Amino acid sequence: MHQQLYLTMQQNASDPAQIIVDVNYSDDLQDVDPTVAVDAKLELLEGNITDATIKWYYTGDLSGPSADYTVPEGVQEVWLSSFTGAPVPQGAAKLYMEDGKSYRWLFVVENANGKVFRVRASSVAFQLNSTGGIENETTLACTNLTVDLRSHFALSNLTVNPLSGSAPLTVNVAVNVTNTGVAGEYTAELKVNGEVKDTQTVTLATGETREVTFTYSLPAGLHSVTVGDLTPVTVTSTPAAPSASPASGIYRNNVTVTITGPANSTIYYTTDGSTPTVNSTKYTAPILLSKSTALKFMAVVNGASSAISSANYTIMKPVTLTYYVKVKVKKWYRKWYRYHGKWRYKWRYYWTYRYVKKTSSYWQVA
């Protein structure tokens, strides 16, 4: 027997809960035995949809009449004629009467959201015996379909603004959520450094796209920000610059400098005026300066560096100067002479010069 029926089945992309079946009979059925009836059956090949309701809109119009069937436990197949409200009883539809006809049926599956199952639709010719039993059953056409009644959400267009700024940095995060499956709820997760920090739940119809937004304050550091499993965006929340005490100035002898940075920071510094990096000396205790120093320092928190701070210290050291002064002095001596046969003397002097040692103290830049 040549092909008498063409049967196709597909899930409606705009409403996945709908299954569309197109039935096309050949136009050479006039001579088919009038006792041959035609019916269709649905078979559950995989999955479990117990208690789901299948509504059959046999005119192909959702506003038209329908027949219902609630799937009981353990049942794997059902004749369309056994649906409650079916247009004709089993055996009443004769194959020869379908000559050249075409139908579009809509099946709506209710109470099965979140499930995936495989179903077969078959058009079957048969004859009823005297007791109403089926005999001479022949499958005219059949087709299989995997029905997916899950929601399918996709994330896209992640934006994070701003990408840098002073800590604490408030960022605005936006992402598009699209549902290509059945209507359902989706919970978007804002992740910072791999940890969920906030959630937003949205309900999306099939084919709907909606923007979900978050606002979050980032402490100092480098942060990886994303929604769901999208590629993260790096955000720099710049820590506050550290400060030194005492401040820049002129100090006698030595000065001990204490550097204070933001919480959980590591401070790096240089004493030669060069710009510090994470490879510079790490600050662990107050710094004793015994000579004039150009101190530069920065704070690092979770990989983010602060602006460079600087302080200049002029150290004054006492200096003692030794020098000699030329002074005029009297030089006394005895002048001897004879008087009445005796030696006598008188003190005489003359002016001369000598050098006197002196010292002086002053403060000098070290």
Number of C-alpha atoms within 10 A of each C-alpha: 4 6 9 17 21 16 19 17 20 16 20 14 14 14 17 23 25 24 19 19 19 15 17 17 21 16 13 12 15 14 10 14 12 12 16 18 22 24 22 18 16 17 16 17 15 13 14 18 23 15 14 17 18 22 21 26 21 20 15 18 13 16 8 9 15 23 18 19 20 17 17 12 11 9 12 17 15 16 17 23 20 16 19 14 15 18 17 13 13 19 20 15 18 20 24 20 16 19 19 15 12 15 14 18 21 24 23 21 22 16 15 19 18 13 14 16 16 15 20 17 22 20 21 19 22 20 20 17 11 7 6 10 10 15 11 10 14 12 14 20 18 18 15 17 16 15 20 19 23 18 21 17 20 13 19 14 11 20 18 20 14 14 17 15 16 16 17 16 22 18 21 15 19 20 22 17 21 21 22 20 23 24 21 17 14 19 14 21 18 24 20 20 13 15 12 14 12 14 16 12 11 13 12 21 17 20 16 15 17 14 14 19 18 18 14 15 12 21 18 27 23 20 22 16 25 25 28 18 11 15 11 18 16 16 22 23 29 26 28 22 19 20 19 18 13 14 13 16 11 14 18 16 17 17 20 12 19 16 20 18 20 17 11 11 22 19 26 22 25 20 19 12 15 13 17 22 18 15 8 14 14 17 18 11 10 14 13 11 18 18 18 20 18 16 22 20 30 30 33 25 22 17 17 17 24 25 14 18 17 21 19 16 21 21 21 19 16 13 12 10 10 10 11 11 9 10 10 10 12 11 11 11 12 11 11 12 11 9 9 6 7 7 9 12 12 10 9 12 13 9 9 10 11 10 11 10 9 10 9 9 10 10 13 12 15 15
